[in-house]
Amino acid sequence: MHGRLPEAAGGDEPDEPILGAWLEHQRHRRTEENLPPWKDNELSRALGSMWWNGQDGGRPPLPYH
């Protein structure tokens, strides 16, 4: 709606801090290679590379199985 991903620090919508914190957690899990490949792929499919790009050195999405 706002042309950006939710942020944990808040924003324009009441649920944004919750969604932003969840997304940050998923980025952290991906960086630690602790995110299941199916979840990585679904996030990449839904949000594109913008959900992780720049957070972990730009590791590309894992292949979908």
NUMI-313205 format. One record per residue (C-alpha): y, x, z. Coordinates in pm, whole numbers, plus 32768, in hexadecimal, padded with zeros to 4 digits. Example, Ala and Ser with C-alpha at 12.3 -4.5 7.8 and 13.67 -1.06 7.14 Angstrom:
# residues 2
7E3E84CE830C/7F96855782CA/
This chain:
# residues 65
800080008000/80F1811C8056/806782187F5D/7FDA82FD8069/7EB88314815A/7ED3829A82C1/7F53839483C1/7EE983B3852B/805483E38591/809F827C8530/815A81DC8419/81B4808B838F/807B7FC783EB/7FF37F7A8549/7E937FFA84FA/7F098137844D/7EDE8220857B/7D7681AA85A6/7D2081D88436/7DDD83218427/7D2283AC8554/7BD6834184BC/7C2E83E88372/7C94852A8425/7B45852684D7/7A9185048388/7B59862C82FE/7AF886FB842E/798A869D8408/799A86FE8296/7A37884D82E8/7923888E83E5/7821882482DF/77B7870E83CA/781385E782EC/76EC853D8242/76F7856B80C7/76EF83F3808C/782783C28162/78DB84E580B9/788B844E7F68/78F482EE7FCA/7A41836A8056/7A7C84397F1D/7A2083137E41/7B0982257EF9/7C2D830F7F3D/7C03842D7E46/7C2D85957EAD/7D6E85437F67/7CA984EA80A0/7C39865580D2/7D05872D7FE3/7DC38838809B/7D1587F681E3/7BF288E481B4/7C4C89CB8098/7C0988CB7F89/7A8E88BB7F93/7A2887C37E83/796186887ED2/77EC86AF7EF1/771586227DD7/76AD84B97E04/753C84807E48/
